[in-house]
């Protein structure tokens, strides 16, 4: 036994020693693999950085070369133009021409329509042009204005003109840039001295200038396509612009650099000016007016021209990181796969987990933002509902005051319903589940229905609502009346909402024929107001969800910022267009165009004007209604509403009980079924399908009206496909119930 134990101890010692060695080997192997990976990563990273730095240097060098090419192009162009002026001056002087003869000579010899010349009298700086201005005048006043105006800029222009006048043959000076009166054209010019015959065998020296439009020279500058943000300017040694690029807003180039880099440090600006004057070219790095780091390459035209070309490009356009990570990925991936495959999988899993966590965090942030955006507008009407309900309970003995409280509860509830509908609509649209239901409808009835809803809101604020319906070719059209109603209602609601008390809202609707389609008509809807208007900045994002203008007045107006987003996307769904013209404090005009199908034959729409329901005393006491509703509170509401009009009703708590109640009742007892959709045991659509298959003709043909909170267009379509005659959305509108009851009372089941 002792011997066996001794063997076991020896074996354990050997095993432990082997395990320890194996662990050390594994550790060393792992360490070796890690070192290989690190070396591979650092090597490939270093290679990529080196490659990218070379690429950046090459791109920057190409940018500088491109700028130099434009300088050479400009320089050749200016020397060529100076050559024209020298030839003209020599010929005019040699032939002892008068100024009239000289002008006619230049007019005849000048073949380039966008070039012309000025003859400037250097005594009083009056000038004559070779072309007339818009008023037919040949005289030019801009040089005399330079002479008479006591500013540094004008003094500099006169000094340049004098330098040109005194220059030797072959020297090129540029006078620029300035605006020629009459022609309203910005130019630069080159010139020389010319002698003109002034009579009595006398000659007088004039300054002959050849004018070059700045726009022509700008159009000749074109960077390669990879330098989309690059710009070019021309300056003189004082930093004054000869040609100014769009982004350089200041008076001079040095003012621009100082304003966005040195503020009031004139010493650094002077150092920059001296550096540019003392060198032929150079590369600078400063910030632009967007506070972005930019490269500025300058190159001199030489001392004779006193010009410098400035090429400008944001650093990010040159230093775009485009490292060759494919090499890194191949090396690291191979090493990882051969050495620590398990670790690779773990990292991959961790990456997916981090990605999922990031997506979850983004979703949580989106949810928080959504709730934060809408929380205030939900709580406001809810506060009205709960607060006024509590107040009404304390004034049960005052019916008049309690009625006012309930009216306010009703208004707050309607606002809350509108809010919920907007949220659900935008959710459906953005998820691509919004459906358009095409059916015939009466345009007149649609307009009347919308106006009947909006007019009380306008009258409450003392706003004049003007409705113009004209040039109506077809009253009956084919479209989605629900969505058309929604577009018009939202436009009018916004117009009333954002128009001050006593303002005016115009609703104009008209039709016009399409030149190439006889089966459609173009419907034009215009909603205009003289309200608070919108800024141009807000108009750029006004169709985004949850977007509202930030204004002390709009902040007091309840709304989700979904109205315009819903309008825009509904118009797009109906293949229409919408246009907006608005100015702050002057009002807004929205114009919607929709191409809708027309009906060649008038079709009966079986519509009932809700406003006329209270004008006639209909007797509903003979009607018996079966209500399929599983919710006790909803049953109590519909029962109470129907009882006010002496309609008797019974309840079924699910679809199966509804069928049993109907089949067990005497024939003809029930005139109508109000059917909820989402019920236990058997839902409303399944119950309707079973009823429509019943052998008894009375049961099979009984009118069934959906009364449900499923209120989208696809829900309405599904109800009709199940066999229902009509659809009433919750919360229940009693006018819609009465319209259905009148139809049943008349035994006319065309809903």
Secondary structure by P-SEA (a helix, b strand, c coil): caaaaaaaaaaaaaaaaaaaaaaaaaaaaaaaaaaaaaaaaaaaaaaaaaaaaaaaaaaaaaaaaaaaaaaaaaaaaaaaaaaaaaaaaaaaaaacccaaaaaaaaaaaccccccbbbbbcccccccccccccccccccccaaaaaaacccaaaaaaaaaaaaaaaccccbbbbcccccccccccccccccbbbbbbccccbbbbbbbbbbbbaaaaaaacccccccccbbbbbbcccccccccccccccccaaaaaaaaccccaaaaaaaaaaaaaacccbbbbbbccccbbbbbbbbbccccccbbbbbbbbccccccccccaaaaaaaaaaaaaaccaaaaaaaaaaaaaaaaaaaaaaaaaaaaaaaaacaaaaaaaaaaaaaaaaaaaaccccaaaaaaaaaaaaaaaaaaaaaaaaaaaaaaaaaccbbbbbbbbbaaaaaaaaaaacaaaaaaabbbbbbbbcccccccccccaaaaaaaaaaaaaaaaaaccccbbbbbbbbbbbbcccccbbbbbbbbbcccccccccccccccccccccccccccccccccaaaaaaaaaaaaacbbbbbbbccccbbbbbbbbbbbbbcbbbbccccccccccccccccccbbbbbbcccaaaaaaaaaaaaaacccccccccaaaaaaaaaacccccccccccccccccccaaaaaaaaaacccccccccbbbbbcccccaaaaaaaaaacccccccccccaaaaaaaaaaaaaccccc
